[in-house]
Amino acid sequence: MLKTADPILFDLIGKEEHRQETEIELIASENYASLDVLEAAWSILSNKYSEWYPGKRYYAGQEFIDQIEQLAIDRAKEIFGAEYVNVQPLSGSPANLAVYLAFLKPGDKVLGLSLDQGGHLSHGHPLNFSGLLYEIIPYTLDPETSLIDMDEVDRLATENKPKMIIAGFSAYSRDLDWKRFRQIADKVWAILMADISHIAGLIAGGVLENPVPYCDVVTTTTHKTLRWPRGAIIMSKAEYEKDIARAVFPWVQGWPHENLIAAKAVAFKEALQPEFKIYARQVVDNARVLASELMNHWFKISSNWTDNHLMLVDVFGSFWVTWKEAEKALEMVWLSTNKNMIPYDTRKALDPSGIRIWTPRATTRWMKEAEMKVIARIFSDAVRNKDDEVKLASLKQEVLEMCGRFPIYK
Ligand SMILES: Cc1ncc(COP(=O)(O)O)c(C=O)c1O
């Protein structure tokens, strides 16, 4: 219908669909939601106002909406084993804001991983609400190993007695020591919050350890490794239900997007299927092959390994190629990537040394180890031959051919 009603927009959506089909997306955070998830997301549920929670809404006509939201809550509980789940957060940053508001007062101290070492804006950056409203004590990585320095976390916590400690990241490729985070939080009576936005799918798929039993509160976006619609959820111990529910609504949000909550329910069901475990395992296997192959091509990878789905490639430190030159060359061969600081980067945040790449999106197309080897070789050839248009054109043909063999939506 859109084709006739709004041909300009229809054409643009079609072009974007073609771009997604013909490029290999290595941008960390992006994934493909299934057609079932997309169908629920654009359903008539978006016509309904349903402020507050199942069984206690401000508007009438909630018989089915309540059941849908409850279904999403029950499925999330089944996946993560949380006592309380709030499925209303519209996105990751509002979910984190709700947690800060539920547990803290402005000016309280919070310990979080520094953004330039792999943390997220909402873990305490001065340009974000978190850094504006709270006193942030950033912790860092060991300069030798590029691993989180847990002794430093312990020392900073003991010295500063923060009200909350955040464990989580946007650009870190190694496991987190949930048990040690818990011990440190207990020692100083701090709330332990995990932001598992990046690794939630790997936890749901049983590849990484679930932090829910160790933490007071856990947030996650639903659109990264989980392949769900854009949004987020908050999980916590039962005793925090009232505080979190009130912080989400009415403090941070109004009307929950029930169409997206329904899409979350569909995707939670997908994550409960045995096939999702295979997917999660493949994501990590692919990342390990991609990282080792890139190192074989003489690229420096932060911490020399990945335990999860992503890696930071130091393109400047490896070949004196800036991220901008690398991104442009990779774009010309239809590999999408994004710039990122590497730990202790000597360059600036907007002009860093690194590129962050991940495997979940290519793995959703069921690309496997063999394809990762080809991607590593194309990545390397493109960066090293960034000014050779003929070479780049032939690499692009290889990418196109590979995408043709792995369609997104069959
Ligand atoms: C760890 C982490 N937390 C929170 C967010 C924020 O999510 P959103 O972009 O949905 O607000 C992100 C997004 O990239 C993230 O990586």
Ligand as a Chemical Component Dictionary entry (heavy atoms), coordinates in Angstrom:
data_LIG
# 
_chem_comp.id                   LIG 
_chem_comp.type                 NON-POLYMER 
_chem_comp.pdbx_formal_charge   0 
_chem_comp.three_letter_code    LIG 
# 
loop_
_chem_comp_atom.comp_id 
_chem_comp_atom.atom_id 
_chem_comp_atom.alt_atom_id 
_chem_comp_atom.type_symbol 
_chem_comp_atom.charge 
_chem_comp_atom.model_Cartn_x 
_chem_comp_atom.model_Cartn_y 
_chem_comp_atom.model_Cartn_z 
_chem_comp_atom.pdbx_ordinal 
LIG C1 C1 C 0 26.229 -0.976 26.944 1  
LIG C2 C2 C 0 25.178 -0.089 26.349 2  
LIG N1 N1 N 0 24.251 0.453  27.148 3  
LIG C3 C3 C 0 23.287 1.265  26.660 4  
LIG C4 C4 C 0 23.216 1.561  25.330 5  
LIG C5 C5 C 0 22.176 2.547  24.869 6  
LIG O1 O1 O 0 21.250 2.013  24.058 7  
LIG P1 P1 P 0 20.298 2.938  23.133 8  
LIG O2 O2 O 0 21.144 3.368  21.993 9  
LIG O3 O3 O 0 19.215 2.001  22.786 10 
LIG O4 O4 O 0 19.849 4.082  23.988 11 
LIG C6 C6 C 0 24.137 0.994  24.439 12 
LIG C7 C7 C 0 24.033 1.282  22.995 13 
LIG O5 O5 O 0 24.816 1.195  22.186 14 
LIG C8 C8 C 0 25.164 0.156  24.969 15 
LIG O6 O6 O 0 26.111 -0.366 24.183 16 
# 
loop_
_chem_comp_bond.comp_id 
_chem_comp_bond.atom_id_1 
_chem_comp_bond.atom_id_2 
_chem_comp_bond.value_order 
_chem_comp_bond.pdbx_ordinal 
LIG C1 C2 SING 1  
LIG C2 N1 SING 2  
LIG C2 C8 DOUB 3  
LIG N1 C3 DOUB 4  
LIG C3 C4 SING 5  
LIG C4 C5 SING 6  
LIG C4 C6 DOUB 7  
LIG C5 O1 SING 8  
LIG O1 P1 SING 9  
LIG P1 O2 DOUB 10 
LIG P1 O3 SING 11 
LIG P1 O4 SING 12 
LIG C6 C7 SING 13 
LIG C6 C8 SING 14 
LIG C7 O5 DOUB 15 
LIG C8 O6 SING 16 
# 
